[in-house]
């Protein structure tokens, strides 16, 4: 994995062999039937299954896969919203689980998440000034007297008019709510963003505006990101490297142009072949990926060319 970092920088964030299962503890009835010899319930399938990724400072890593592939769960583990069932997460060379409370607090401020549905992730009872300014106020980055000016600066930075800060989320359009979500994430001065389908719910024209905003902020603030999306065109536009996920596993990883231009894994080729095209043609469904290709117990990523890995 280290070969992918041509600039020689150590990873800012690294996930080492992480897995996540959402197991439900046995209830009273299940514990009783087990006393009478009933077999235990089968373990839940892994939402993320032995994934290793590293993201260099200043890099945008695109995470692509169909719905249910585990990409959002992986992003939430990266942002410390989910704890891994196994494996480890490393931030600036330090094991997150070995950090003390103060280090963990700084790390969680440094890694922020932008959610897929901005309306669902914004408190409908709070005004925008409080939505954006609550975290920096709570963490002592700004006092109550300076909160308004601080929020106004953030709103200008993401292309919103500060005069709107006393409005509630339902009074904004979808694109404006997406910008509010971005401003809230930037409010605590993060180094790393996890963008989970951040433009999926927007119209195409608004998507372009928000993507241009992402790219501008990346340059201005030197941000590092994991950009999660099922839209191949969007990922190709914003990402330096791309990881292809299916069934909780990464099956291909490499520079964006290498993965899109010369995909090696059968699933990646099928995913690219299924992308919409502006042409009139008859489509015949042919299973492009045999089941045995995806049923390997422990796929190992092999370097097929410099920086390009395939299971």
N, C-alpha and C positions, 0 to 999 in steps of 0.2 A: 504494500500500500504506500510505503514511503516514496516509491519511485514516482508517484504522481505529483509530487511537490517539487517541480522543476526549479522553483525559486529558492529552495534550500531551507525554507522556514519550517519550524516545528508546527505540528497541527495545533490549531486553536481549540478545536473540539474533536474528540475521538471516541468512537463507540467500539468496544472490543467484544465481539462474540455475544452481543446482547440478544436476549429472547424475552418475550412477554406472553404470559398466559393469564387469561381472566378466569381463574378457578373460583368457583363458589364453594364456600365452606359447607359441610353437610349440615342439614337442618335436623330437628329433633326426630322426625319420622325416619329419616335415612339412618341416623345413628341407631335407632331401635331395630330396624330390619337388619342392620349389620350384626347386631348381637345374636340374631338367629341364623347367621351364616350367609346372608346375602352378599354377593360380591361387591366390592367398592365401585363407585361410578367411574367410568372411563375419564381420564384427564381431558380437559378442554384442549382443543387444537390451538397451536401457537399462532397468535396474531402476528408476531415477529419471531423469526426462527433463525438464531445464530447469525446475526448480521454484524459485520465490521465495516465501519466507515471512518474516514478522517477528513476534516475540512481545514484547509490552510487559511491563514489570515488574509482577508481581502477577497476570498474566493466565493463564488456562488455555485453551490452544488444543487443541481436539479434532481428531484426524486419523482420518478414517473412510474405509474402502474394503474391497472384498472381498479374499479371500486372493490374494496375488500382485500386489497393486496397487502395492507399493513403499513402503508406509507404514512398515514396520519398518526398511527400509534407510535411509529418510529420517531416522528417529529416531536410528539409529546414526551417521549422519553428523553430526547435531546434537550428539550426545554425544562426538564425535571417536573413535568406535570404527571408523568407516570414513572414509577420505579420499575426497573427491569426485574423480571423473575430470575434471570441469571445473566452473567456477563458484567462488564464494568464500563463506566463512563469517565472520561478524563478531560479536564479543562485546564489548558495551559500546562500540561504535563503533570497535573495533580489528579489523583483519584477522587472523584466527587464524594464517594462514600467515606473517604478517610478525612475529609475536611472538617474543621471545627465549625461551630455555629456562625462565627463572624465571617469566615471564608465562604461558607455556604451561602450566607446572605449576600455577599458581594457577587458571587457567581450567579445567583438567581436574578439579581438586578442586571447583570451583564448579558444575560440570555433572555430575550423577550420573544413573545409569540404573537403573530397576527392571524386571526381566526378566519375560517371560511365564510361564516355568516356574520357580517358586522352588526346586523340588527339584533340577532340573538345574543351577541357577546357584549352589547352595550346595555347598561342599566336603564330601563325606560323611565325610571323615576328621577334620574339625575340629569342635571343640565351639563352641557358639553364642557363648561369651565371646570366642573367637578370631576367629570369623567377623565379628562386629560390631566388635570392638576392634582388629583387625589394622591397618586403614588409619590410624585416628587415632594409633596407637602408632608406625607407620612414618613418619608425617609430623610427629611431634613435638607433636601436639595434647594428648597425655597421656603420662605415663610409666608404666612397668610397675606401679608401686605403685598408681597411680590408675586403672588400666584397669578393674578390676572395678567400682568405684563408677560410672565413666563408662558402662559397658555397662548396669549396673543402671538408671541413669536413662533411658537410651534405651529399654530394654525396657518400663519403666513408661509411657513416652510413647506407645508403640505398643500398649499394652494386653496386655503379656506379664508373667508373674510372674518377677522376677529370680532366684528360686530354681531356675529351669529352665536357667540359663545353662551348666551343665556337661553338658547333654544334647547329643546329635548330631542332625542334621537329620531322620533317619528316625524319630526318636522324637516328632515333632510332627505335627499334622494339617495339611492343606493351607492352611487359613486362618492357622494359626500360622506356617507357613513363609513365607507372604506377608508377615506382619508382621515376620518376621526380615529379609526382603529389604528392606523399607522402613526398618527400623532401621539396617541396614548402609549404605544410601544416605544416611541422615541423619547418620551418624556423623562425616562430615568437614565438616559444617555447609554444605551446598550452598545455592546461591541458585536453582538451576534443576534440575528433575527431568524426565527423559524416561521416561514410564510406558508400557511396551510391553505391551499386553494384560494389565495387572497383575492383573485380576480374572477373566480369561476362564476359568481352570481351576477356579473355585470354584463351590460351590453358590449358589443365588440368595440364600438367607438370609445366607450368609457374605459374598457379594458386597456386600450392603447394609451390613454392618458395616465392611468394609474401605473402601468408598466414603465412609462417614461419617467414618472415620478420616482419609482423604485430605483431606476438606473441613475437618475440624478443624485438621489440621496446616497446611493452607494459610493459614488465618486466624492461627494462633499464630505461625508462622515466616515469614509473608509470602513464601511460595514462588511461583515461576513454573513453569509446567509445559507440556509437550506430552503430551497424553493420547491414546494410540493405542488404538483399539478398533474392532471390527466390530459392536459392540452399540450400535445407535442410541439406545436408551433410556438407557444409561449415559452416553453422550456428551452427550445433551440435559440430563442431570441435573447434570453437573459442569463443562461447558465454557462459557466466555464467547463464544468464536467457534469455528467449525468449518470445516475444509477437507475437501473431498471429493476423494479420489484414485481414479484408474483408469488402468491401464497406465502407471504411473510419472509421471502428470501430475496436477496439481491442476486440476479443472474448475469448481469453485465454492468460494467463500470468503466468509464473512460472519458477522455475529452469529448465534448459535445459533437464536434464535427466528425470525429472518428466513429462514434456510436451511430450517429444518424447517417453518415456517408457510407460506412462499411460495417453494418451490424453483424455480429458473429453468432449470437444465440438465436435459436429458432423462435423463441417467444418475442424477442426484440424485433425480428423480421416480421412476425405476424402483427405485432402492434403497429409498426410503421405501415404495413400494407393495408391496415384497416382505417388509417387516417383518411378523412374526407378529402376529395379532390374535386376541383372545378372542371369536371368533364362528364359528358353523357356516355355512360357505358352500362352494360348489363353486368350485374354482380352475381356470381354463383358462390354459394357458401361452400368452402372446403376447409375442414379442420386443419389449420396450419401447424398446430403443435400437437404431436402425439402425446397422450397422457403420460407415457413413461419418461418423456423429457422433463416433466415437472415433478415427478414422483421420487426423485433421488432423495435418499435419506439425509445426506449431508453434502450438498453441492459445494465444491471447492473452486474458488476463483483462480484461474490460471492466466498469467500474463501472456497475451497473444501478440502484442506489440508494445512498445514502450508506453506505459501509463494506461494501457487498454487491457482490462481483465474480463474474462468470460468464464461462466460455469461450464 
